[in-house]
Structure formats: structure tokens, C-alpha cells
Amino acid sequence: AGKLSLTDLAKTQSCALAFLSGDTGPYHLAVAVNCPTLTLFAPTDRGSSMEACGPHQAPEQFHRALQTAKLGDPIHTISLEQVLAEAIAVIEASLAQKGWDL
């Protein structure tokens, strides 16, 4: 954190197979530069939920999101298995788009 300028972060993201993060500015930047994303949401109110801040109008195969079951639940209640399954799906879609095999 703090080592890259926003321009350098955008350049790095534009070349990445995927970007995993919480609902942060860098997540929105990744979507803007067409970097495939998996975003974790742990909202404390409806305004910070996946529905409010998720990857709207972005292709689902390249932009996935997971959210805690209830408002106020900690992010660690999203299971590692869920995160891995979604991350693999995003990376596979990214690889397929580039014409690469696993």
C-alpha cells in the first residue's frame, strides 16, 4: 500500500488476470480498467452493500462479488471455500478470454 501512484496501479491492474479486494477505491479502479475482479463486501448499512456498490453493468464472468449474510457480519464469515471458488471462476474466465489454457 502506498507504493504505487493511481496511474501505476491502473497500469498494473490492466495487465492482471484478476484483482481480489474489499469494496475500496482500487476495486472500482480495477473495474474501470477492465481488470477482472472478485470483491468482498461486509456492509454495515445498505449504502455499502453489494447491491449499492457492486460491479453494476460489468460482465458477471469477469466481475464477481461475495457479501456477508447479514449487515454488520464480519468479513471473515465469508468462507474461504466461497472465495476460492469465485476466484478460480474469475481467473478461468480471464485466461479463456486471453486464449490461454489452464
N, C-alpha and C positions, 0 to 999 in steps of 0.2 A: 504494500500500500504506500502511496505517496512517491513512488519511484518513476512513474510514467506520467507524461502530460496527457491530457484528454486526447490530443491528436495521436500520440503514440499508442495509447490504449485502443483507440478506434482502429488503427492500422493493424495492431496485434489481433484484435477480435475478428477483423475481416478475413484473416487467414486461418483462424482456428476451426477445428472440427466442431467444437461446442463450448459453451460458457455456462457454468453452473454457479448460481449465486442466490442470494436472497433478493427481495424487492428493493433494489438500490439503483442509483443513477447509472452505474456501469452496466446493469442489466438492460435498462432502457436504451443505452448507447449500443449495446450488442444487437438488439433487435433492429435498431436504426441502420446498422451497417451490414445487415443480413447474416449475422453470425447465429447459428443455431443455439438455442438456449434451453436450459432447464432451470426454472425459478421456483424457489421455495417461499411460501407465504405463511406467516404466523401472525395474522391480523389481530389487533386489539379492538378494532371497530370496523364497521362496514366500509368505511372510506379507504382502508388499507388492505382490503380483501383482494383475492384473485379476480373477482368479478369487476372490481373498480380499477385495478392497476395491472391486470394480466395482459398477455400478448394479444390484444384485440386485432382482428383482421390479419393476423400473421398466420402463415400456413402451419396447421397443427402438427404435421410430421416434423417440423423443424423448431417449433416453439411449444414446449410443454411446461406445465405448471402443476405443482402439488401444494395443497393447503392443509393446515391442521383441521381437525374435525370440528372444533368449536372456536369461537372468538376467545382470545385470551389463552388458548392452549400453547404451551411452549413448542418451539420448532422441533425439538428432539422427539416429539410424538409422531412425527412423520417417520415411518420406518425406513431403515437402511435398504431393505428389500424393494420398497417402492421407489426410492431414489435411484438405486442401481438399475431397475427395470426401465424406468423412464430415460435415464442417462444413456443406456445401451440403445434404446429405440431412437433417440435423437442422433447419436453418433452413427448408427447404421444408416439412417436417412441421409446424413451428411456425406458419408462415404459413398453411398449409392449415387447421390447427385454428382459427385466428383468422378464417378465411374470406377471407383476403387472397390476391390473385393476385400472381405474380411480375412 
